[in-house]
Amino acid sequence: MAPLFAELRRRAMPIAWVHTGQHREMSDSLYRLFDIVPDHTVTLLRTRSGLAHLNAELLDGLSMLYEAVRPQAVLVHGDTTSTLASAQAAFYNGVPIGHIEAGLRTGNAREPFPEEKNRELTARLARWHFAPTPGAAANLVREGLEKRDIHLVGNTGIDAALTARTKLDALLGLGHRVLPERIEALRHGGDHFRVILVTAHRRENWDGGIARTAQAMVRLLIEHEDLTVVWPVHGNPAISETVHRVFRDMPTLLQTRLCLTSPLDYPTLLWCLGRSTLVMTDSGGIQEEGAALSVPVLVLRNATERPELIAVGGGILVGTDEDRIVAVVSRLLGDGPALARMRDAINPFGDGRTSARIADVLQRDLGL
């Protein structure tokens, strides 16, 4: 949302940023990078885990905020629990909702869970649907939403990635230390190594999928001596314990080519992505960022709400079968032309001007 916030602010439109009280330690670096100071923060009094409790806390906190502020519109992004709760709270307060990144669908309610239903439900509440691709717009039409409310604009995630990469390159060029020590070492050494970036966190992969992916990476490190794996491990114990258990008994020689880190901030993640030969991920955003930075993407899922990447040849849906992952990665590592074709695929998600298109619609419809 950062580039859209910047565009609305540039036009002197009345805009306020709400921090939903989650992951502040991760978001602070983003706020610094994009020059954002949140105007409001929701205080979450979480006493237990669980999606229902999180949704209830967000819904109550956001409802009280909207009652106090009385905004002309609320803009939400994507398919998180925060997105759905924000849309619900705005709807209860009679505030029109703009849904950024609308219309993404897998058609499977459990993959991804709970995101597929979050975005479907948000669509039923929204006034403006800002679709990133023709396919996403077509999904909304098939669901019976009014065509006049659907706007094909691209994805603001592409705007963010391109803006952040420019900022990062400038900082590195000036000699600023913006990368953590382990990644800085990768930047200054090991040019002869090929890097695979791995991220995995989806709930549907907790039951075996992440372990199989890790086992595949052990085999790939054994089979390819010029390979380095960078894996920012999600903080959830269900994920981190699995990843570390698989790699714990790996030979010391292989450990030197494995970089397990805590979750990376956005600039560092973008740098690692740009340095990678390919990225393996079950994330949605990284599919787009890979396309923006011309990095081949292997999707660690059985279905994706971003089929455009697969269709243009920039990504491959590999799932989490260990043998398939090893086979596909080994084939690509041995086939330079195939990797080059994936890097040359046209980015289907946007051209970096999405925020301006959204701002045009809001400015017109809100009379600002």
Secondary structure by P-SEA (a helix, b strand, c coil): caaaaaaaaaaccbbbbbccccccccaaaaaaaacccccbbbbbbcccccaaaaaaaaaaaaaaaaaaacccccccccccaaaaaaaaaaaaabbbbbbccccccccccccccaaaaaaaaaaacccccccccaaaaaaaaaaccccccccccccaaaaaaaaaaaaaaaaaaaccccccaaaaaaaaccccbbbbbbbbbcccccccaaaaaaaaaaaaaaacccbbbbbbcccccccaaaaaaaaccccaaaaaaccccccccaaaaaaaaaaccbbbbccaaaaaaaaaabbbbbbccccccccccccccccccccccaaaaaaaaaaaaacaaaaaaaaaccccccccaaaaaaaaaaaaaacc
